[in-house]
Amino acid sequence: MGERFKGRVAIVTGGSRGIGRAIAELFAEEGAKVAIMDLNEEALSQTAAELKAKGFDIYTRVANVTDASQVEDFTKKTVDTFGSIDILVNNAGVIRDNLLFKMTDSDWNTVMDVHLRGSFYCARAVQKYMVQKHYGRIINISSTSALGNRGQANYAAAKAGLQGFTKTLAIELGKFGITTNAVAPGFIETDMTKETARRLGLSFEEFVHHSVSQIPVGRSGKPFDIAHAVAFFADENSSFINGQVLYVAGGPKN
């Protein structure tokens, strides 16, 4: 266990599985107190139990990022429990992939609501506490899909929107000691990419093999690859890095 984030409090949305869980675990391993909000009650309970068993300070709550009142309540309870909020990671996400002519209103609205509305609600809820402390780190999880990806008009638009959101918060909040940056993962082995493989009619092994063939470093990404990038932006020593998007994809993305 390290002390990189000792005395810090981090909120991670969608932190029960995959990338979110890896981020929450790395923060906890480095001394942070971590609050996790997620809709998946079963996965959240399991993650909480496993992290608490390691001696970490963890607070969890089943809540929906698209509900402003639930976000505000979770944020307040986190402050009541741990005393402050220093780091927010907007990680909660969903996919509803389809080609444009097959994409439904629900497919579009669900993805926009979770990624954009959810990140807006969470950032708005935490900023007042961060402004009071004159310190904060907001990290939004974007995607290489922001650059365009077949079958993901909704997801690509939402993830590109998060990058504009990131840069605007950086401008507005920077003077209060709050930095806002984004991490944009490429192909990462998670339940979400397994879902994409099913949509494409491929086994996950076939999907991974095909994806790796396009990645210069010759391997797929793992959740902790993203967690380490998030930790870089969350560090106190990153205070002069603001409004940036870091592509973590095993190669260049244009």
SERO-4910 file (N, C-alpha, C, O; in steps of 0.05 Angstrom, whole numbers):
BEGIN
 pado doro    nc1    nc2    nc3   cac1   cac2   cac3    cc1    cc2    cc3    oc1    oc2    oc3
  Met    A     17    -24      0      0      0      0     17     25      0     37     27     14
  Gly    A      9     44    -16     24     69    -17      9     92     -3    -12     87      9
  Glu    A     20    116     -5      7    139      9      4    162    -11      1    185     -2
  Arg    A      3    156    -36      1    177    -57    -24    194    -53    -23    219    -58
  Phe    A    -46    182    -44    -71    196    -41    -80    196    -11   -104    198     -6
  Lys    A    -61    193      7    -68    193     35    -82    219     43    -71    241     36
  Gly    A   -104    218     57   -118    242     65   -137    252     44   -151    272     49
  Arg    A   -138    240     21   -156    248     -1   -181    231     -2   -181    208      6
  Val    A   -203    243    -12   -228    229    -15   -235    229    -44   -236    250    -57
  Ala    A   -241    206    -55   -247    203    -84   -275    191    -88   -282    172    -74
  Ile    A   -289    202   -106   -315    191   -115   -310    179   -143   -299    191   -161
  Val    A   -319    154   -146   -317    140   -172   -345    130   -179   -357    114   -165
  Thr    A   -356    140   -201   -382    131   -210   -379    106   -227   -359    103   -242
  Gly    A   -399     88   -226   -396     63   -241   -372     47   -232   -359     35   -248
  Gly    A   -367     47   -206   -343     35   -196   -344      6   -186   -326     -3   -172
  Ser    A   -366     -8   -193   -368    -35   -183   -354    -56   -200   -348    -78   -191
  Arg    A   -349    -49   -226   -336    -69   -244   -317    -55   -263   -316    -30   -265
  Gly    A   -301    -71   -276   -285    -62   -299   -266    -39   -292   -253    -39   -272
  Ile    A   -266    -19   -310   -249      4   -306   -254     19   -280   -235     26   -266
  Gly    A   -280     23   -274   -287     38   -249   -276     24   -224   -266     37   -206
  Arg    A   -279     -2   -224   -269    -17   -200   -239    -14   -198   -228    -11   -176
  Ala    A   -225    -17   -221   -196    -15   -220   -187     13   -210   -168     15   -195
  Ile    A   -201     34   -219   -195     61   -209   -199     63   -179   -182     73   -165
  Ala    A   -222     53   -170   -228     54   -141   -208     39   -125   -199     48   -104
  Glu    A   -200     16   -135   -181     -1   -120   -153     12   -119   -140     12    -98
  Leu    A   -144     24   -141   -118     37   -141   -118     61   -123    -98     64   -108
  Phe    A   -138     77   -123   -140     99   -104   -138     89    -76   -123    100    -59
  Ala    A   -153     69    -69   -154     58    -42   -126     47    -34   -117     51    -12
  Glu    A   -113     33    -53    -86     22    -48    -66     44    -42    -47     41    -28
  Glu    A    -72     68    -54    -54     91    -50    -63    109    -27    -54    132    -25
  Gly    A    -81     99    -10    -88    114     14   -113    131     14   -120    142     35
  Ala    A   -127    132     -8   -151    149     -9   -174    135      4   -176    110      5
  Lys    A   -193    151     13   -219    141     21   -237    143     -4   -237    164    -17
  Val    A   -251    122    -10   -264    120    -36   -294    116    -33   -303     98    -19
  Ala    A   -310    132    -46   -339    130    -47   -347    121    -75   -338    133    -95
  Ile    A   -362     99    -77   -370     88   -103   -400     89   -106   -415     80    -89
  Met    A   -409    100   -128   -437    101   -135   -441     83   -160   -427     85   -180
  Asp    A   -462     66   -159   -467     48   -181   -496     38   -180   -508     38   -158
  Leu    A   -507     30   -203   -534     20   -204   -535    -10   -199   -556    -21   -192
  Asn    A   -513    -24   -204   -511    -53   -201   -507    -61   -172   -485    -62   -162
  Glu    A   -529    -66   -158   -528    -70   -129   -512    -95   -122   -496    -94   -103
  Glu    A   -515   -116   -138   -500   -141   -132   -470   -138   -135   -455   -145   -117
  Ala    A   -462   -126   -158   -434   -122   -163   -422   -102   -143   -399   -104   -134
  Leu    A   -438    -81   -136   -429    -61   -117   -424    -73    -89   -404    -67    -76
  Ser    A   -442    -90    -80   -439   -103    -54   -414   -121    -53   -400   -121    -34
  Gln    A   -410   -135    -75   -387   -153    -77   -361   -137    -76   -342   -144    -62
  Thr    A   -360   -116    -92   -336    -99    -93   -331    -86    -66   -308    -86    -57
  Ala    A   -352    -76    -53   -348    -63    -27   -337    -83     -7   -319    -77      8
  Ala    A   -348   -107     -7   -339   -128     12   -310   -135      8   -295   -138     27
  Glu    A   -302   -138    -18   -275   -146    -24   -255   -124    -17   -233   -130     -7
  Leu    A   -262    -99    -22   -244    -77    -16   -242    -72     14   -221    -66     24
  Lys    A   -265    -74     28   -264    -70     57   -248    -93     70   -236    -88     91
  Ala    A   -249   -116     59   -234   -139     70   -204   -134     68   -189   -146     84
  Lys    A   -196   -117     50   -168   -110     48   -160    -86     66   -138    -77     67
  Gly    A   -180    -77     81   -175    -56    101   -178    -28     90   -170     -8    103
  Phe    A   -191    -25     66   -194      1     54   -219     15     65   -239      2     73
  Asp    A   -218     42     65   -241     58     73   -259     62     49   -252     77     31
  Ile    A   -282     49     49   -299     49     25   -328     56     34   -338     45     54
  Tyr    A   -341     74     19   -369     80     23   -383     75     -4   -374     85    -25
  Thr    A   -404     59     -4   -418     53    -29   -448     60    -26   -459     61     -4
  Arg    A   -460     66    -49   -488     73    -50   -499     65    -78   -487     72    -98
  Val    A   -522     51    -77   -536     46   -102   -550     72   -110   -569     81    -96
  Ala    A   -542     84   -132   -554    109   -141   -550    112   -171   -533     99   -183
  Asn    A   -567    129   -183   -568    133   -212   -556    160   -218   -566    181   -208
  Val    A   -535    161   -234   -522    187   -241   -541    205   -257   -536    229   -258
  Thr    A   -562    194   -269   -580    211   -285   -602    224   -268   -619    238   -278
  Asp    A   -601    219   -242   -621    231   -223   -606    251   -206   -590    244   -189
  Ala    A   -612    277   -210   -597    298   -196   -599    296   -166   -580    301   -152
  Ser    A   -623    290   -156   -627    288   -127   -611    265   -115   -600    268    -93
  Gln    A   -609    243   -129   -593    220   -119   -564    227   -119   -549    220   -100
  Val    A   -555    241   -139   -527    250   -141   -520    269   -118   -500    266   -104
  Glu    A   -537    289   -114   -533    308    -92   -532    295    -65   -516    301    -48
  Asp    A   -551    276    -61   -552    262    -35   -527    245    -31   -516    245     -9
  Phe    A   -519    231    -52   -495    214    -49   -470    231    -43   -453    224    -27
  Thr    A   -468    254    -57   -446    272    -52   -445    282    -23   -424    283    -11
  Lys    A   -468    290    -14   -470    300     14   -463    278     34   -449    283     54
  Lys    A   -473    254     29   -468    231     47   -438    224     47   -427    217     67
  Thr    A   -425    227     24   -396    223     22   -381    243     40   -363    235     54
  Val    A   -389    268     38   -376    289     55   -382    284     84   -364    287    101
  Asp    A   -406    276     90   -413    269    118   -397    246    129   -389    245    152
  Thr    A   -391    227    111   -377    202    119   -347    207    121   -334    198    140
  Phe    A   -336    220    101   -306    223     99   -296    251    103   -272    255    106
  Gly    A   -313    271    104   -305    298    111   -299    317     88   -298    341     92
  Ser    A   -296    306     64   -290    324     41   -293    308     15   -299    284     15
  Ile    A   -289    322     -7   -286    309    -33   -263    323    -48   -263    347    -51
  Asp    A   -244    307    -56   -220    318    -69   -219    310    -99   -208    325   -115
  Ile    A   -229    286   -105   -227    275   -132   -254    264   -141   -267    250   -126
  Leu    A   -261    270   -165   -285    259   -178   -276    245   -204   -263    257   -220
  Val    A   -284    220   -207   -280    206   -232   -307    199   -244   -322    182   -234
  Asn    A   -314    213   -266   -339    207   -280   -335    184   -299   -327    187   -322
  Asn    A   -340    160   -289   -334    135   -303   -359    120   -312   -358    105   -331
  Ala    A   -382    125   -299   -406    110   -305   -413    112   -335   -413    134   -346
  Gly    A   -419     89   -347   -425     89   -375   -441     65   -384   -441     44   -371
  Val    A   -454     68   -407   -469     46   -419   -465     48   -450   -456     68   -460
  Ile    A   -470     26   -463   -471     26   -492   -498     16   -502   -510     -2   -490
  Arg    A   -507     27   -524   -531     18   -538   -524     20   -568   -535     36   -583
  Asp    A   -505      3   -576   -494      4   -603   -514     -4   -625   -529    -23   -621
  Asn    A   -513     10   -647   -528      2   -670   -521     22   -693   -512     44   -688
  Leu    A   -525     13   -718   -521     31   -740   -543     52   -739   -565     47   -728
  Leu    A   -538     75   -751   -555     98   -748   -584     91   -756   -603    100   -742
  Phe    A   -588     77   -778   -616     72   -786   -631     53   -768   -655     51   -770
  Lys    A   -616     39   -751   -629     20   -732   -630     32   -704   -644     21   -687
  Met    A   -617     54   -699   -615     66   -672   -642     78   -664   -653     95   -679
  Thr    A   -651     71   -641   -677     81   -631   -673    107   -614   -650    113   -606
  Asp    A   -694    121   -609   -693    144   -592   -683    136   -564   -667    150   -552
  Ser    A   -692    113   -555   -683    103   -529   -653     98   -528   -639    104   -509
  Asp    A   -643     85   -550   -614     80   -552   -598    106   -549   -578    108   -535
  Trp    A   -607    127   -563   -593    153   -563   -596    166   -536   -575    174   -524
  Asn    A   -620    168   -525   -625    182   -500   -611    169   -476   -600    183   -459
  Thr    A   -611    143   -475   -599    129   -453   -569    135   -451   -559    140   -429
  Val    A   -556    133   -474   -527    138   -474   -520    167   -468   -502    173   -453
  Met    A   -535    185   -479   -531    214   -473   -536    220   -444   -520    234   -431
  Asp    A   -557    209   -433   -564    214   -405   -542    205   -386   -534    220   -368
  Val    A   -533    180   -389   -513    169   -370   -486    184   -373   -475    192   -353
  His    A   -477    187   -397   -450    198   -401   -449    229   -396   -432    239   -383
  Leu    A   -468    243   -408   -467    272   -407   -483    284   -384   -472    299   -368
  Arg    A   -508    276   -382   -524    287   -359   -512    278   -333   -510    293   -314
  Gly    A   -504    252   -332   -492    242   -307   -466    256   -299   -463    263   -276
  Ser    A   -449    261   -318   -424    275   -312   -429    304   -304   -416    314   -286
  Phe    A   -449    316   -317   -456    344   -309   -467    345   -280   -458    362   -265
  Tyr    A   -485    327   -274   -496    326   -247   -474    322   -226   -474    335   -205
  Cys    A   -456    303   -231   -435    297   -212   -415    319   -208   -407    326   -186
  Ala    A   -407    331   -231   -388    354   -229   -401    377   -215   -388    391   -199
  Arg    A   -426    383   -221   -439    405   -208   -442    400   -178   -440    419   -162
  Ala    A   -447    375   -170   -450    369   -142   -424    372   -126   -425    381   -103
  Val    A   -402    363   -138   -377    364   -123   -363    391   -123   -347    397   -105
  Gln    A   -367    407   -144   -351    431   -147   -353    450   -124   -334    463   -117
  Lys    A   -377    451   -111   -379    471    -89   -361    463    -65   -351    480    -51
  Tyr    A   -358    437    -61   -340    428    -39   -311    433    -47   -295    441    -30
  Met    A   -305    428    -72   -277    433    -81   -270    462    -81   -248    470    -74
  Val    A   -289    479    -89   -284    508    -89   -278    518    -61   -261    535    -57
  Gln    A   -293    508    -42   -289    516    -14   -261    509     -4   -249    524     11
  Lys    A   -251    486    -13   -224    477     -5   -202    489    -22   -179    488    -16
  His    A   -210    501    -45   -192    510    -65   -174    488    -75   -149    491    -78
  Tyr    A   -186    465    -79   -171    441    -88   -191    421   -100   -212    416    -88
  Gly    A   -183    409   -123   -200    388   -134   -188    377   -159   -173    390   -173
  Arg    A   -195    352   -164   -188    338   -189   -213    325   -200   -225    308   -187
  Ile    A   -220    333   -224   -242    320   -238   -231    306   -263   -217    319   -279
  Ile    A   -237    280   -265   -227    265   -288   -251    251   -301   -265    236   -289
  Asn    A   -255    258   -326   -277    246   -342   -267    224   -359   -246    226   -372
  Ile    A   -281    202   -361   -273    180   -377   -286    182   -405   -311    178   -407
  Ser    A   -270    189   -424   -280    191   -452   -274    165   -466   -276    144   -454
  Ser    A   -267    165   -491   -261    141   -506   -249    148   -533   -253    171   -543
  Thr    A   -234    130   -545   -224    134   -572   -248    135   -591   -245    145   -614
  Ser    A   -271    125   -583   -295    126   -600   -304    155   -605   -319    161   -623
  Ala    A   -294    174   -588   -300    202   -592   -291    211   -620   -301    231   -630
  Leu    A   -272    197   -631   -261    204   -658   -278    192   -680   -271    195   -704
  Gly    A   -299    177   -673   -316    164   -693   -313    134   -692   -290    123   -692
  Asn    A   -335    119   -691   -334     90   -691   -360     79   -702   -381     85   -692
  Arg    A   -358     62   -721   -381     50   -734   -400     37   -714   -391     22   -697
  Gly    A   -425     43   -716   -445     31   -698   -448     45   -671   -462     35   -654
  Gln    A   -434     67   -668   -434     81   -642   -439    111   -645   -425    127   -632
  Ala    A   -458    119   -661   -463    147   -665   -470    160   -638   -461    183   -632
  Asn    A   -485    146   -621   -493    157   -595   -469    158   -576   -463    179   -564
  Tyr    A   -454    136   -574   -432    135   -555   -409    154   -564   -397    167   -547
  Ala    A   -404    155   -590   -383    172   -600   -390    201   -595   -372    217   -586
  Ala    A   -415    209   -599   -423    236   -594   -421    243   -565   -413    265   -557
  Ala    A   -429    225   -548   -428    229   -519   -400    232   -509   -393    250   -493
  Lys    A   -382    215   -519   -354    215   -510   -340    240   -520   -322    251   -507
  Ala    A   -347    249   -545   -336    274   -555   -346    297   -539   -332    316   -533
  Gly    A   -372    296   -532   -383    317   -515   -369    319   -488   -366    341   -478
  Leu    A   -361    297   -477   -347    297   -452   -320    312   -454   -311    324   -435
  Gln    A   -308    310   -478   -283    325   -481   -287    355   -481   -271    370   -470
  Gly    A   -309    364   -494   -315    392   -493   -323    401   -465   -316    423   -457
  Phe    A   -337    384   -451   -345    389   -423   -320    392   -406   -318    410   -389
  Thr    A   -300    374   -410   -275    374   -396   -261    401   -399   -252    413   -380
  Lys    A   -258    409   -424   -243    434   -430   -257    459   -419   -243    478   -411
  Thr    A   -283    458   -418   -298    481   -408   -296    483   -377   -292    504   -366
  Leu    A   -298    460   -364   -294    460   -335   -266    468   -327   -262    482   -307
  Ala    A   -247    460   -344   -219    468   -338   -216    499   -338   -202    510   -321
  Ile    A   -230    512   -357   -229    541   -359   -243    554   -335   -234    573   -323
  Glu    A   -267    543   -328   -283    555   -307   -272    551   -279   -274    569   -262
  Leu    A   -262    527   -274   -255    519   -247   -225    522   -240   -218    520   -217
  Gly    A   -209    526   -261   -180    527   -256   -171    546   -235   -153    541   -219
  Lys    A   -184    570   -234   -176    590   -215   -182    583   -186   -173    596   -167
  Phe    A   -198    561   -182   -204    552   -155   -187    528   -147   -193    515   -127
  Gly    A   -165    524   -161   -147    502   -154   -158    475   -163   -150    454   -153
  Ile    A   -177    475   -181   -190    450   -191   -181    446   -220   -185    463   -237
  Thr    A   -170    422   -225   -163    415   -253   -183    395   -263   -194    379   -248
  Thr    A   -189    396   -289   -207    377   -302   -193    366   -327   -186    381   -345
  Asn    A   -191    340   -328   -178    327   -350   -194    302   -358   -213    294   -343
  Ala    A   -188    290   -381   -202    267   -390   -183    245   -398   -161    250   -408
  Val    A   -191    220   -393   -176    197   -402   -193    183   -423   -217    177   -418
  Ala    A   -182    177   -446   -197    165   -468   -186    137   -474   -166    135   -488
  Pro    A   -198    116   -463   -188     89   -467   -193     80   -496   -212     88   -510
  Gly    A   -174     63   -505   -179     48   -530   -192     22   -523   -210     21   -507
  Phe    A   -182      0   -535   -194    -26   -529   -185    -37   -502   -161    -42   -498
  Ile    A   -204    -40   -484   -199    -50   -457   -216    -74   -452   -240    -74   -459
  Glu    A   -205    -95   -441   -220   -119   -435   -239   -115   -411   -230   -115   -388
  Thr    A   -265   -111   -417   -285   -107   -396   -311   -120   -404   -313   -131   -426
  Asp    A   -330   -120   -386   -357   -131   -393   -369   -115   -417   -384   -126   -433
  Met    A   -362    -89   -419   -373    -73   -440   -363    -82   -468   -378    -84   -487
  Thr    A   -337    -89   -469   -326    -98   -494   -336   -127   -501   -338   -134   -524
  Lys    A   -342   -142   -480   -354   -169   -485   -381   -165   -497   -389   -181   -514
  Glu    A   -396   -145   -488   -422   -139   -500   -419   -131   -529   -436   -139   -546
  Thr    A   -399   -115   -535   -394   -108   -563   -388   -132   -580   -398   -134   -603
  Ala    A   -372   -150   -570   -366   -175   -585   -391   -191   -591   -394   -201   -613
  Arg    A   -409   -193   -572   -434   -207   -576   -450   -193   -599   -462   -207   -615
  Arg    A   -451   -167   -598   -466   -152   -619   -454   -157   -647   -469   -159   -666
  Leu    A   -428   -161   -648   -415   -166   -674   -416   -195   -682   -407   -202   -704
  Gly    A   -427   -212   -664   -428   -240   -670   -401   -255   -668   -397   -275   -681
  Leu    A   -383   -244   -652   -357   -256   -648   -354   -267   -620   -367   -257   -601
  Ser    A   -337   -287   -617   -330   -295   -590   -311   -273   -579   -299   -258   -594
  Phe    A   -309   -271   -552   -293   -250   -541   -263   -254   -549   -249   -235   -553
  Glu    A   -255   -280   -550   -228   -286   -558   -222   -276   -586   -201   -265   -592
  Glu    A   -241   -280   -605   -238   -271   -632   -236   -240   -633   -221   -228   -648
  Phe    A   -254   -228   -617   -255   -199   -616   -229   -187   -606   -219   -167   -616
  Val    A   -218   -199   -584   -193   -190   -573   -170   -193   -593   -154   -175   -597
  His    A   -169   -216   -606   -148   -222   -626   -149   -202   -649   -128   -191   -657
  His    A   -173   -196   -659   -176   -177   -681   -167   -149   -671   -153   -135   -686
  Ser    A   -175   -141   -647   -169   -114   -637   -139   -111   -633   -127    -91   -640
  Val    A   -126   -132   -621    -97   -131   -616    -82   -128   -642    -61   -115   -642
  Ser    A    -92   -139   -664    -77   -137   -689    -76   -109   -699    -59   -102   -716
  Gln    A    -93    -91   -688    -94    -63   -697    -79    -45   -677    -77    -21   -681
  Ile    A    -68    -56   -655    -56    -40   -633    -26    -42   -635    -15    -64   -633
  Pro    A    -12    -19   -638     17    -20   -642     32    -34   -620     52    -47   -626
  Val    A     24    -32   -595     39    -46   -574     34    -76   -573     47    -90   -558
  Gly    A     15    -85   -589     11   -114   -592     -2   -128   -569      1   -152   -565
  Arg    A    -18   -113   -553    -34   -125   -532    -59   -109   -528    -61    -86   -536
  Ser    A    -78   -122   -515   -103   -107   -507    -98    -92   -481    -80    -98   -466
  Gly    A   -116    -73   -476   -114    -58   -451   -128    -72   -429   -147    -87   -433
  Lys    A   -119    -67   -405   -132    -78   -381   -142    -54   -364   -132    -32   -367
  Pro    A   -162    -59   -347   -173    -37   -331   -152    -21   -316   -155      4   -313
  Phe    A   -132    -34   -306   -112    -19   -290    -94     -1   -307    -82     18   -297
  Asp    A    -93     -6   -334    -79     12   -351    -93     40   -350    -80     60   -351
  Ile    A   -119     39   -349   -135     64   -347   -133     76   -319   -131    100   -316
  Ala    A   -134     59   -299   -132     69   -272   -106     85   -267   -107    105   -253
  His    A    -84     75   -278    -59     89   -274    -58    116   -288    -46    135   -278
  Ala    A    -72    118   -311    -74    144   -324    -91    164   -308    -84    187   -306
  Val    A   -113    153   -297   -130    170   -281   -115    180   -256   -117    203   -248
  Ala    A   -100    162   -244    -84    169   -220    -64    191   -226    -58    208   -209
  Phe    A    -53    191   -250    -34    212   -258    -48    239   -258    -37    258   -247
  Phe    A    -72    241   -269    -86    267   -268    -96    274   -240    -99    298   -234
  Ala    A   -100    254   -223   -111    259   -196    -89    267   -177    -95    277   -155
  Asp    A    -65    264   -184    -42    270   -166    -40    300   -161    -46    316   -178
  Glu    A    -30    306   -137    -26    334   -130     -5    347   -149     -6    371   -154
  Asn    A     14    331   -159     36    341   -175     27    347   -204     43    357   -220
  Ser    A      2    342   -210     -8    347   -237    -24    374   -239    -40    377   -257
  Ser    A    -18    392   -221    -34    416   -219    -32    435   -242    -48    453   -245
  Phe    A    -11    432   -259     -8    449   -282    -18    436   -308    -14    446   -330
  Ile    A    -31    413   -305    -42    399   -328    -72    402   -326    -84    392   -307
  Asn    A    -85    415   -345   -113    422   -342   -126    423   -370   -115    435   -388
  Gly    A   -149    411   -372   -164    412   -398   -153    393   -419   -157    398   -443
  Gln    A   -138    373   -411   -125    355   -430   -140    328   -433   -154    319   -415
  Val    A   -137    316   -457   -148    290   -462   -125    271   -467   -109    275   -486
  Leu    A   -122    250   -452   -101    230   -454   -112    204   -466   -128    191   -454
  Tyr    A   -103    198   -490   -112    173   -503    -95    150   -493    -70    151   -497
  Val    A   -107    130   -481    -93    107   -470   -102     84   -487   -122     70   -481
  Ala    A    -88     79   -509    -98     61   -530    -76     43   -542    -82     29   -562
  Gly    A    -52     44   -531    -31     27   -543    -20     38   -569     -4     24   -582
  Gly    A    -27     62   -576    -17     74   -601    -30    101   -605    -47    109   -590
  Pro    A    -21    115   -626    -32    142   -631    -60    141   -642    -68    123   -656
  Lys    A    -75    161   -634   -102    165   -644   -105    193   -655    -99    212   -642
  Asn    A   -114    195   -680   -116    221   -693   -143    233   -692   -148    255   -702
***
